[in-house]
Every structure is written in C-alpha cells, then in structure tokens.
Amino acid sequence: MSNDNGEKKTRAQELDEFWDLSSLVPKKAENTNFNKKINVDAIEISNSVKTETKESENSTVIKRYINPLHYENKKIRKESYISEESYYPENSLLHKVTIRKRKCEYELYSQFYADALKYREQSGRECEYVPYYSYVPQYDQLSDAQRNYYLWWRENFENNVLIKTDQSYVLLYIFELLNIGGLKDPIRTQMRLCDVWSAYHVDFSAISAKLAMWICDFSLLYKLPTPSNTPHGIGKHVVSLKEFYLNMPKGDFEVCARSLIKYGTEYDYRTSKFAKGENLKLFDRYVFGAVEVAVRFYSKNGVMLSELASEDSKLIRNAFEGALCTSSMRYELEVKYCSFSRSNELRYLMADIVKYAENKIRAYIGVKSKLTVYSVSLELQKAIDAYFESELFCIPKKLSKKEEKHEYDVLYDLPRKEFSINDAKNIESLSWSVTEDLISAFEMDEVRSTENTDRDPMSMQNKAENTPYDSGDGILSKLGEYGAFVQAVKNKDPNACRSIATKLNKLEDAIVDAINEIAVEVIGDILIEDGDGGYEILECYLELI
C-alpha cells in the first residue's frame, strides 16, 4: 500500500494509522495573517440590549453593549424626577432634608389606592376571627369574611383595643396608612404607625425594623418632627438614620448628653468591676455630668457639637423601601445629618470622655488603676477637672484634729461623776427586773395566741402570701389593676407585661404613663423608667414593691 506521495508503507505503519482517530476530524483552515488586527469596537445602543454582527476578512466577532444607568449620572437623575424641595428640621440632628418626586411611567397599585380610599371610611362589625396570609397584602385578595374581620380589627386597634390578628392584616393596615394616611391628618397617622410598632414589634418581629424605617420616611416626607409617642427602644431596630429618633432641642445639653451616652459609643462603664453597689450611683451621676460638660465645651451659640471637626453624613434612599407603594408615593429622600452612630471620630472621642470621667471616680473611691485615654484635649480635661472639683471632690473629709467647742456645747455634756460599786449594782438589779417583766409579757402573749382557736395559722399565712400589695396608704395600694404590671416590670418579665396589657386592652406605654401619674401623686416621683433592657423600676423605690 502506498501513500499520496507514492511511497510504500510497512505493515506496522498501516496498523498505527488505523487507530489514529485524528485523521477522521476535518482539518481547520490555516490563518497565516497574524499581523492584522481584529476590530472589536463596541456599538453603542442606548436603553436597550442588542447584538450586531460585523465581518472582517478573517474573523467574525459578535459585539454586545449594555447601557448602564449610573445612579450618580446627574443628567439621568434630573430627568427622573418631577419636583424637588428641601427643608431644614429644627431641634434635630438632621440638618437638611431634600424630597424628590420620582417620575413613574406606569400606574402602580392603582386598584389598591382606590380600595384604600373606599374602605378607609367604612366601620367594622363584630365577627369571628378569619386567618389571612400574603406576602404583599391587598384588599382585592381578601374574601368577604377576611375583609369584615380586617375592618373589625382595625376599628378595635384605633380604639386602643387589641384583638387577635395576623401579620398580613397588620401589614395591610400599615400600607393603608403609608399611602393615604397623609392626605388628611399626617400627625395622627404618624402616631398610629408608632402605636402599631409598640403593639406588634415583638409578636411580628419580621416587620419591626422595616416599620421603624417607614415611620422615619413618613415623618420626613410630611416634614414632621420626632413622634411625641416615640416607642421605647425603636431606635435600636433602625438600621440607618437612628438619629431621626433623637430629639435634640437647641441648647438642651442634658438631652444631647444622654443621647451620646446611649448611641455615641459602645463603651459601657457599667461593665467595670468598680461600678457596683453604692459606687454605681457615683458612676451614673458623674459620668453623665462629665459628658454634659463635654457637650457644652463642643457647642457654641446653642448649636450642638458645632466645634467638632466632623462633616455631616449623607444618606440617599427611596421612601418606603420594601413596602407596597403606589405611583403617587414614589419619592426619594436625601438627608444630611450629624451622625452619632456612624462617625468613628465621635465614637472614639465619646469613649475617651467616659473613660476620663471613670478615672476621676476611681481616684475618688481609692482605686489606683486607670484607663488609657488618647483623644481628650488638654482644654477639655481642664473643664472636666473643674467639674469634678466643684461637684465630687468638694465633699468634706473627716477632720484629723478635734474642733474647738463652742460655749453652748458645754450645756450638752454629761456631768462628771466618780465610779461607784453601789451605783453599778443598782443599775444591774434594775436591768434584771426589767428583763423579768419583758419575759413574762412575752409568755402571756404566747398563751393567748395558743388559746385562740378561731384563727387558723395556715389560712393566715396563705392570705398573707396571696396578698401582693400592702393594705395601707402606700404606692402599691393606690395602683389597683396596674399592680400586677409593676410586679412584672420588677421581675423583668416582658412576656408577663404584654399579657397583662392584653388583658387590660391597653398599650404598655399607656399603662406605664398611668402608673407614673399615680406615683407622682403619692410619692412625688415616677416609679418606672426606660432602661437599656426595657422598662425598669427606679432603684430607690425597689423596697416599696
């Protein structure tokens, strides 16, 4: 056998070629033009994704271009908004708020908007509970029974009565308030949104952070200040713009100091082993006082922290992100604010101010160890030192020398008399006679108690145990139905607090306000305050309960 060139092949070569599969694959066309460049220029096509084929002499290249809509593109942003306005909140860490009405080419949730206006004026009638679940609750999803129960639950809630409900009913009510609640009375709508958070942020925790953010957006959109019924602890659930929930009146250095201690640093002086027992009162009082001195030091002309060299933070976001939002409520919010939670410079400074104050208190109670402080300037140190000299270190110490007596002190001295054995014996015999009289009196009382068969000691003991409040004119006897709530707060049992509030058909905040009003009338002070872990009994009144 010969090949194409006429050369003869051996038997071994023929066998090797039989198993060579590469000979069966079609050969590729050789491209010897390596120096010629391939044209890969993209073809720009706006607002769409297209492909185009362009041929060259030796290759075929497919070009694809996707037009990116950059958020920072001012030309595109300007064309995307119908209107824009700005305002400057008072008594707030928010310095400037800009509201932009977004252009919307399509009608979104128009049927929901019409239904919301329709059902807003309808009242509910008592009916049986009907479960309801939906990712995005809307009126047209409800059956007749579900719609009737929603109206009944809504009417009860707006009258401060809590009945059984589902998260989807609550979400539907929130969407209703966000989209049409600002048409007539935005302030009342803001307070109702806060009441929803207070009532259901524990049972429906999945919406607690979102609702806290939506309340903020609603308030900024309608130029409202921090709600007067701001729920306790709502700021801790907000991911961004916690500063909205911090009311900052001009010149109110005490409020600013409390907010800085709560939100401006992660360092907690209460974790110190020296801040225990009686010393804790010193730490609570004088650490706060030192922070207030620092706030005054950095504030000029009533503008809080104006002397700090930190720039305002800026936040841009769409209003009501994650909520059902109709076309008429599509807004963008831009906020410039003094950040307590995101300014690292401020957080480091606050931590060092607290540590510096703690060192002063340690020195006063005799602790030699000190914490390291870096960022407190010499001028601020002098101001804090002057505060401690006038407030804490001025407490008079015990005198080493005896003070000279005044003339009238001699009148109160005991007369001097020589020691007498007879007088001592008389005193001893008199004391023994008094002791015998006391013993006989106790024995008579014991005989009377055993002879009285009308009283059952066990029943008296059970009666005492089952009576949680005193029967006198003390604070507990005045609380009435709120007494169990006070006991639950003392035991730090939030579940019991919620259960009692449900039985009383009242919100927890309303119950606390009522208790404190009674306490002010009886003892001249409030009984319950907001603590880091929820409601707490004031430490000085724990013995009353």
C-alpha positions as CSV (number, residue, x, y, z in Angstrom):
1,M,0.0,0.0,0.0
2,S,1.3,3.4,-0.9
3,N,0.5,6.9,0.4
4,D,-0.4,10.0,-1.5
5,N,3.2,10.6,-2.5
6,G,3.6,7.1,-3.9
7,E,5.8,5.8,-1.1
8,K,5.1,2.2,0.2
9,K,4.1,1.7,3.9
10,T,5.1,-1.1,6.1
11,R,2.5,-3.3,7.9
12,A,3.3,-1.7,11.2
13,Q,2.6,1.8,9.8
14,E,-0.7,0.7,8.4
15,L,-1.8,-0.6,11.8
16,D,-0.8,2.6,13.5
17,E,-2.8,4.7,11.1
18,F,-5.8,2.5,11.6
19,W,-6.1,3.6,15.2
20,D,-5.3,7.3,14.6
21,L,-8.7,9.0,15.1
22,S,-7.3,12.5,14.4
23,S,-7.2,11.6,10.7
24,L,-11.1,11.4,10.7
25,V,-11.5,15.0,12.1
26,P,-11.8,17.7,9.4
27,K,-8.8,19.9,9.3
28,K,-9.1,23.7,10.3
29,A,-8.3,26.3,7.8
30,E,-5.0,27.8,8.4
31,N,-4.8,31.6,9.2
32,T,-1.4,32.9,8.4
33,N,-2.3,36.6,8.6
34,F,-1.2,37.1,12.3
35,N,-0.3,40.8,11.9
36,K,-3.8,42.0,11.0
37,K,-5.8,43.5,14.0
38,I,-9.3,42.4,14.7
39,N,-11.9,45.1,15.0
40,V,-13.6,44.8,18.4
41,D,-15.1,48.3,18.8
42,A,-18.5,48.1,20.6
43,I,-21.5,49.6,19.0
44,E,-23.4,51.9,21.5
45,I,-27.2,51.3,21.7
46,S,-29.0,53.3,24.3
47,N,-31.7,52.0,26.6
48,S,-31.7,48.5,25.1
49,V,-29.6,45.4,24.7
50,K,-28.8,44.4,21.1
51,T,-26.4,42.4,19.2
52,E,-24.8,43.1,15.9
53,T,-22.5,41.0,13.6
54,K,-19.6,42.7,11.8
55,E,-17.5,40.7,9.4
56,S,-13.8,41.2,8.8
57,E,-11.6,39.5,6.3
58,N,-10.5,36.6,8.5
59,S,-12.9,36.6,11.6
60,T,-16.5,37.1,12.8
61,V,-16.9,39.0,16.1
62,I,-20.2,39.5,18.0
63,K,-20.4,42.8,19.8
64,R,-22.8,43.4,22.7
65,Y,-23.4,46.6,24.7
66,I,-25.5,47.2,27.8
67,N,-26.2,50.8,28.6
68,P,-25.5,51.2,32.4
69,L,-27.8,53.6,34.3
70,H,-25.4,55.0,36.9
71,Y,-27.0,56.4,40.0
72,E,-24.5,59.3,40.0
73,N,-25.4,60.3,36.5
74,K,-26.8,63.8,37.1
75,K,-28.4,64.1,33.6
76,I,-30.4,60.9,34.1
77,R,-31.3,61.7,37.7
78,K,-32.6,65.1,36.7
79,E,-34.8,63.7,34.1
80,S,-36.1,61.0,36.5
81,Y,-37.8,63.5,38.9
82,I,-40.9,65.7,38.6
83,S,-40.2,68.0,41.5
84,E,-37.6,68.7,44.3
85,E,-37.8,70.6,47.6
86,S,-35.6,70.9,50.7
87,Y,-36.2,71.9,54.3
88,Y,-34.2,72.2,57.5
89,P,-35.6,70.4,60.6
90,E,-35.4,72.2,63.9
91,N,-34.2,70.6,67.2
92,S,-32.8,67.7,65.3
93,L,-29.5,66.0,64.3
94,L,-30.9,66.1,60.8
95,H,-29.7,69.3,59.2
96,K,-31.2,69.2,55.7
97,V,-33.8,67.0,54.0
98,T,-34.4,67.0,50.3
99,I,-37.6,65.4,48.9
100,R,-37.7,64.4,45.2
101,K,-40.8,63.3,43.5
102,R,-39.9,60.4,41.2
103,K,-41.3,60.1,37.7
104,C,-43.3,57.0,37.2
105,E,-44.3,55.9,33.6
106,Y,-46.8,53.3,34.7
107,E,-49.6,53.2,37.2
108,L,-48.6,51.1,40.1
109,Y,-51.1,49.6,42.6
110,S,-53.8,51.9,41.3
111,Q,-56.5,49.5,42.4
112,F,-55.0,49.3,45.9
113,Y,-55.1,53.1,46.2
114,A,-58.8,53.2,45.1
115,D,-59.7,50.4,47.6
116,A,-57.8,52.1,50.4
117,L,-59.9,55.3,49.9
118,K,-63.1,53.3,49.7
119,Y,-62.6,51.2,52.9
120,R,-61.0,54.0,54.9
121,E,-64.4,55.4,55.8
122,Q,-66.1,52.0,56.5
123,S,-66.5,50.9,60.0
124,G,-66.3,47.3,61.2
125,R,-68.8,45.0,62.8
126,E,-68.0,42.3,65.4
127,C,-67.3,39.0,63.7
128,E,-65.3,35.8,64.1
129,Y,-61.5,35.6,63.5
130,V,-60.5,34.5,60.0
131,P,-56.8,33.8,59.3
132,Y,-55.1,35.6,56.4
133,Y,-51.6,35.3,54.9
134,S,-50.0,37.2,52.0
135,Y,-46.5,38.4,51.1
136,V,-47.9,41.7,49.8
137,P,-51.4,42.1,51.3
138,Q,-54.0,43.9,49.2
139,Y,-57.8,44.4,49.6
140,D,-58.7,42.5,46.4
141,Q,-57.1,39.4,47.8
142,L,-59.5,39.3,50.8
143,S,-62.5,37.2,50.9
144,D,-65.7,38.7,52.3
145,A,-65.1,37.1,55.7
146,Q,-61.4,38.3,55.8
147,R,-62.4,41.8,54.7
148,N,-65.0,42.0,57.5
149,Y,-62.6,40.8,60.1
150,Y,-59.9,43.3,58.9
151,L,-62.4,46.2,59.3
152,W,-63.3,44.9,62.8
153,W,-59.7,44.5,63.9
154,R,-58.8,48.0,62.5
155,E,-61.7,49.6,64.4
156,N,-60.7,47.9,67.7
157,F,-57.0,48.9,67.2
158,E,-57.8,52.5,66.6
159,N,-59.8,52.5,69.8
160,N,-56.8,51.1,71.7
161,V,-58.2,47.6,72.0
162,L,-56.0,44.7,70.8
163,I,-57.7,41.6,69.5
164,K,-56.4,38.5,67.7
165,T,-54.8,39.3,64.3
166,D,-52.2,38.1,61.7
167,Q,-49.1,39.8,60.4
168,S,-50.7,40.2,57.0
169,Y,-53.7,42.2,58.5
170,V,-51.2,44.4,60.3
171,L,-49.1,44.9,57.1
172,L,-52.3,45.8,55.1
173,Y,-53.1,48.4,57.7
174,I,-49.5,49.8,57.5
175,F,-49.7,50.0,53.7
176,E,-53.0,51.8,54.0
177,L,-51.6,54.4,56.4
178,L,-48.4,55.0,54.3
179,N,-50.3,55.5,51.1
180,I,-53.3,57.6,52.1
181,G,-52.7,58.4,55.8
182,G,-51.0,61.7,54.9
183,L,-53.9,63.1,52.9
184,K,-56.0,64.4,55.9
185,D,-54.0,64.1,59.2
186,P,-50.3,63.2,58.9
187,I,-49.6,63.8,62.6
188,R,-52.4,61.3,63.6
189,T,-51.2,58.8,61.1
190,Q,-47.6,59.1,62.4
191,M,-48.8,58.4,65.9
192,R,-50.8,55.4,64.7
193,L,-47.8,53.9,63.0
194,C,-45.9,54.2,66.3
195,D,-48.8,52.5,68.1
196,V,-48.6,49.6,65.6
197,W,-44.9,49.2,66.3
198,S,-45.4,49.3,70.1
199,A,-48.2,46.7,69.9
200,Y,-46.7,44.2,67.5
201,H,-42.9,44.6,67.1
202,V,-42.4,41.6,69.4
203,D,-45.1,39.2,68.0
204,F,-44.3,40.2,64.4
205,S,-40.6,40.9,64.7
206,A,-40.1,40.4,60.9
207,I,-41.6,43.8,60.3
208,S,-40.2,45.7,63.3
209,A,-37.1,47.1,61.6
210,K,-39.0,47.9,58.3
211,L,-41.8,49.7,60.2
212,A,-39.3,51.7,62.2
213,M,-37.7,52.9,58.9
214,W,-41.1,53.6,57.3
215,I,-42.1,55.8,60.2
216,C,-39.0,57.8,59.7
217,D,-39.6,58.1,55.9
218,F,-43.3,59.1,56.5
219,S,-42.2,61.8,59.0
220,L,-39.5,63.2,56.7
221,L,-41.9,63.2,53.7
222,Y,-44.5,65.3,55.6
223,K,-41.9,67.4,57.5
224,L,-42.9,66.1,60.9
225,P,-40.6,66.1,64.0
226,T,-39.9,63.0,66.1
227,P,-43.2,61.5,67.1
228,S,-44.5,62.5,70.5
229,N,-45.3,58.9,71.3
230,T,-42.0,57.5,70.1
231,P,-41.9,53.9,71.3
232,H,-39.2,52.8,73.7
233,G,-36.3,51.1,72.0
234,I,-37.4,51.7,68.4
235,G,-34.1,53.4,67.6
236,K,-32.2,50.1,68.3
237,H,-34.2,48.4,65.5
238,V,-33.3,51.0,62.8
239,V,-30.5,50.0,60.5
240,S,-29.8,53.5,59.3
241,L,-30.7,57.1,60.3
242,K,-31.1,56.3,64.0
243,E,-30.6,60.0,64.6
244,F,-34.1,60.8,63.5
245,Y,-35.4,59.3,66.8
246,L,-33.1,61.5,68.8
247,N,-34.9,64.8,69.6
248,M,-32.2,67.5,70.0
249,P,-33.7,70.8,71.2
250,K,-31.4,73.8,70.7
251,G,-29.4,74.4,73.9
252,D,-30.6,71.3,75.7
253,F,-27.3,69.9,76.7
254,E,-28.8,67.3,79.0
255,V,-30.7,65.6,76.2
256,C,-27.7,65.6,74.0
257,A,-25.5,64.1,76.7
258,R,-28.0,61.2,77.3
259,S,-28.2,60.5,73.5
260,L,-24.4,60.5,73.2
261,I,-24.0,58.0,76.1
262,K,-26.7,55.8,74.6
263,Y,-25.9,55.9,70.9
264,G,-22.5,57.6,70.6
265,T,-20.2,54.8,71.9
266,E,-20.0,51.1,72.5
267,Y,-18.0,51.5,75.8
268,D,-20.2,50.9,78.8
269,Y,-18.8,52.0,82.2
270,R,-21.3,49.8,83.9
271,T,-19.4,46.7,82.9
272,S,-16.5,47.8,85.2
273,K,-16.0,45.8,88.3
274,F,-15.7,49.0,90.3
275,A,-19.2,50.3,89.2
276,K,-21.0,48.1,91.7
277,G,-23.2,48.7,94.7
278,E,-23.1,52.2,96.1
279,N,-20.4,53.2,93.6
280,L,-22.7,52.6,90.7
281,K,-24.7,55.7,91.8
282,L,-21.5,57.7,91.6
283,F,-20.7,56.4,88.1
284,D,-24.3,57.1,86.8
285,R,-24.3,60.6,88.2
286,Y,-20.8,61.9,87.5
287,V,-20.1,60.2,84.1
288,F,-23.3,61.8,82.8
289,G,-22.2,65.1,84.3
290,A,-18.8,64.9,82.6
291,V,-20.4,64.1,79.2
292,E,-22.7,67.1,79.6
293,V,-19.6,69.3,80.3
294,A,-18.1,68.0,77.1
295,V,-21.3,68.7,75.1
296,R,-21.2,72.3,76.4
297,F,-17.5,72.5,75.6
298,Y,-18.1,71.5,71.9
299,S,-21.3,73.5,71.4
300,K,-21.3,77.2,70.6
301,N,-24.3,79.5,70.2
302,G,-26.7,76.7,71.1
303,V,-25.7,74.6,68.1
304,M,-25.0,71.1,69.4
305,L,-21.4,69.8,68.8
306,S,-20.7,72.7,66.4
307,E,-17.0,72.8,67.4
308,L,-16.3,69.2,66.4
309,A,-14.4,69.0,63.1
310,S,-16.6,66.2,61.7
311,E,-18.6,66.6,58.4
312,D,-22.2,65.8,58.0
313,S,-23.1,62.4,56.8
314,K,-25.4,62.0,53.8
315,L,-28.0,59.3,53.1
316,I,-30.0,58.8,49.9
317,R,-32.8,56.3,49.7
318,N,-36.2,55.7,48.3
319,A,-39.1,56.3,50.6
320,F,-40.9,53.2,52.0
321,E,-38.5,50.6,50.6
322,G,-39.9,47.1,50.9
323,A,-43.5,48.4,51.3
324,L,-46.4,48.4,48.9
325,C,-46.1,51.9,47.3
326,T,-48.5,53.4,44.8
327,S,-47.3,55.7,42.0
328,S,-48.3,58.8,43.9
329,M,-46.0,57.9,46.8
330,R,-42.8,57.3,44.9
331,Y,-40.2,59.7,46.5
332,E,-36.5,59.8,47.0
333,L,-35.1,61.2,50.3
334,E,-31.7,62.8,50.7
335,V,-30.7,63.6,54.3
336,K,-27.7,65.4,55.6
337,Y,-27.2,64.8,59.3
338,C,-24.8,64.7,62.2
339,S,-24.2,61.0,62.7
340,F,-24.0,59.6,66.2
341,S,-23.8,56.0,65.1
342,R,-21.5,56.2,62.0
343,S,-18.9,58.8,62.9
344,N,-15.9,56.9,64.1
345,E,-14.2,60.1,65.3
346,L,-17.1,61.0,67.5
347,R,-17.4,57.4,68.9
348,Y,-13.7,57.3,69.8
349,L,-13.9,60.7,71.5
350,M,-17.0,59.7,73.4
351,A,-15.4,56.6,74.7
352,D,-12.4,58.5,75.9
353,I,-14.5,61.1,77.7
354,V,-16.4,58.4,79.6
355,K,-13.0,56.7,80.4
356,Y,-11.6,60.0,81.6
357,A,-14.6,60.6,83.9
358,E,-14.3,57.0,85.1
359,N,-10.6,57.6,86.1
360,K,-11.7,60.5,88.2
361,I,-14.3,58.5,90.0
362,R,-11.8,55.6,90.5
363,A,-9.4,58.1,92.1
364,Y,-12.1,59.3,94.5
365,I,-13.0,55.8,95.7
366,G,-9.4,54.9,96.1
367,V,-8.7,52.7,93.0
368,K,-5.2,53.2,91.7
369,S,-5.6,51.6,88.3
370,K,-6.5,53.9,85.4
371,L,-7.8,53.5,81.9
372,T,-5.8,54.8,78.9
373,V,-7.2,57.9,77.3
374,Y,-6.0,59.3,73.9
375,S,-8.3,61.9,72.3
376,V,-9.4,64.2,75.2
377,S,-7.7,67.6,74.7
378,L,-6.0,69.5,77.5
379,E,-8.7,72.2,77.4
380,L,-11.5,69.6,77.7
381,Q,-9.5,67.9,80.5
382,K,-9.4,71.2,82.4
383,A,-13.1,71.7,82.0
384,I,-13.9,68.1,83.3
385,D,-11.4,68.5,86.2
386,A,-13.1,71.7,87.3
387,Y,-16.5,69.9,87.2
388,F,-15.2,67.1,89.5
389,E,-13.5,69.6,91.8
390,S,-16.8,71.5,92.3
391,E,-19.2,68.6,92.4
392,L,-17.4,65.5,93.8
393,F,-14.1,66.3,95.4
394,C,-15.6,69.2,97.4
395,I,-17.3,66.7,99.8
396,P,-15.7,67.4,103.2
397,K,-13.4,64.8,104.6
398,K,-13.0,63.8,108.3
399,L,-11.0,66.2,110.4
400,S,-7.8,64.8,112.0
401,K,-7.9,67.3,114.8
402,K,-10.6,67.9,117.3
403,E,-12.7,71.0,116.7
404,E,-12.9,73.6,119.4
405,K,-16.1,73.5,121.3
406,H,-18.5,76.4,121.5
407,E,-19.8,77.8,124.7
408,Y,-23.3,76.2,124.2
409,D,-21.8,72.8,123.6
410,V,-20.9,72.6,127.3
411,L,-24.5,72.5,128.2
412,Y,-25.0,69.2,126.4
413,D,-22.0,67.4,128.2
414,L,-22.8,64.7,130.7
415,P,-21.9,65.6,134.3
416,R,-18.7,64.1,135.6
417,K,-19.1,61.6,138.4
418,E,-16.7,59.2,140.1
419,F,-17.1,55.4,139.7
420,S,-19.2,53.7,142.4
421,I,-19.7,50.0,143.1
422,N,-23.1,50.6,144.7
423,D,-24.4,52.5,141.7
424,A,-23.3,49.7,139.4
425,K,-25.1,47.1,141.5
426,N,-28.3,49.2,141.5
427,I,-28.1,49.5,137.7
428,E,-27.6,45.8,137.3
429,S,-30.5,44.9,139.6
430,L,-32.8,47.4,137.8
431,S,-31.9,45.8,134.4
432,W,-32.7,42.3,135.7
433,S,-36.1,43.4,136.9
434,V,-36.9,45.0,133.5
435,T,-35.8,41.7,131.9
436,E,-38.2,39.6,134.0
437,D,-41.1,41.9,133.2
438,L,-40.4,41.6,129.4
439,I,-40.2,37.8,129.6
440,S,-43.5,37.5,131.5
441,A,-45.1,39.8,128.9
442,F,-44.0,37.6,126.0
443,E,-45.2,34.4,127.8
444,M,-48.7,35.9,128.2
445,D,-48.8,36.8,124.5
446,E,-47.8,33.2,123.6
447,V,-50.5,31.7,125.8
448,R,-53.2,34.0,124.3
449,S,-52.2,33.0,120.8
450,T,-52.4,29.3,121.5
451,E,-55.8,29.6,123.3
452,N,-57.4,31.5,120.4
453,T,-58.8,28.6,118.3
454,D,-60.9,30.9,116.0
455,R,-57.8,31.7,113.9
456,D,-56.1,29.3,111.6
457,P,-52.4,30.0,111.2
458,M,-52.2,28.3,107.9
459,S,-55.1,30.3,106.4
460,M,-53.5,33.5,107.8
461,Q,-50.2,32.5,106.1
462,N,-51.9,31.7,102.8
463,K,-53.8,35.0,103.0
464,A,-50.5,36.9,103.5
465,E,-48.9,35.1,100.6
466,N,-51.8,35.7,98.3
467,T,-51.9,39.4,99.0
468,P,-49.3,41.1,96.8
469,Y,-49.9,44.6,97.9
470,D,-49.9,46.4,101.2
471,S,-53.3,47.5,102.7
472,G,-52.1,50.9,103.9
473,D,-51.8,54.2,102.0
474,G,-48.6,53.2,100.2
475,I,-48.0,53.4,96.5
476,L,-48.9,49.8,95.8
477,S,-52.3,50.1,97.4
478,K,-53.1,53.0,95.0
479,L,-52.2,51.2,91.8
480,G,-55.2,48.9,91.6
481,E,-55.3,46.9,88.4
482,Y,-51.9,48.1,87.5
483,G,-50.2,46.5,90.4
484,A,-49.6,43.2,88.6
485,F,-47.9,45.1,85.8
486,V,-45.5,46.8,88.3
487,Q,-44.6,43.3,89.7
488,A,-43.9,42.1,86.1
489,V,-41.6,45.0,85.5
490,K,-39.8,44.4,88.7
491,N,-39.3,40.7,87.8
492,K,-38.1,41.8,84.3
493,D,-40.7,39.6,82.6
494,P,-41.7,41.3,79.3
495,N,-44.0,38.4,78.4
496,A,-46.0,39.0,81.5
497,C,-46.1,42.7,80.8
498,R,-47.6,42.0,77.3
499,S,-50.1,39.5,78.7
500,I,-51.3,42.0,81.4
501,A,-51.5,44.8,78.8
502,T,-53.6,42.5,76.6
503,K,-56.0,41.6,79.4
504,L,-56.4,45.3,80.2
505,N,-56.9,46.1,76.5
506,K,-54.2,48.9,76.7
507,L,-50.8,49.5,75.2
508,E,-47.8,49.1,77.5
509,D,-46.7,52.7,77.1
510,A,-50.2,53.9,78.2
511,I,-50.1,51.7,81.3
512,V,-46.6,53.0,82.3
513,D,-47.8,56.6,81.9
514,A,-50.8,55.9,84.1
515,I,-48.6,54.2,86.8
516,N,-46.2,57.1,86.8
517,E,-49.1,59.6,87.2
518,I,-50.3,57.7,90.3
519,A,-46.7,57.5,91.6
520,V,-46.2,61.3,91.2
521,E,-49.4,62.0,93.3
522,V,-48.4,59.5,96.0
523,I,-44.6,59.8,96.4
524,G,-43.8,62.8,94.2
525,D,-41.8,60.9,91.7
526,I,-42.2,58.4,88.8
527,L,-41.9,54.7,89.5
528,I,-41.0,53.2,86.1
529,E,-38.4,54.4,83.6
530,D,-37.0,53.3,80.3
531,G,-33.8,51.2,80.7
532,D,-31.5,49.5,78.3
533,G,-33.4,46.2,78.6
534,G,-36.9,47.7,78.7
535,Y,-39.0,49.1,81.5
536,E,-37.3,49.2,84.9
537,I,-38.3,50.2,88.5
538,L,-36.3,53.1,89.8
539,E,-33.7,51.5,92.1
540,C,-34.5,53.8,95.0
541,Y,-38.1,52.5,95.1
542,L,-37.5,48.8,94.8
543,E,-38.1,48.4,98.5
544,L,-41.6,49.6,98.1
545,I,-42.6,46.6,96.0
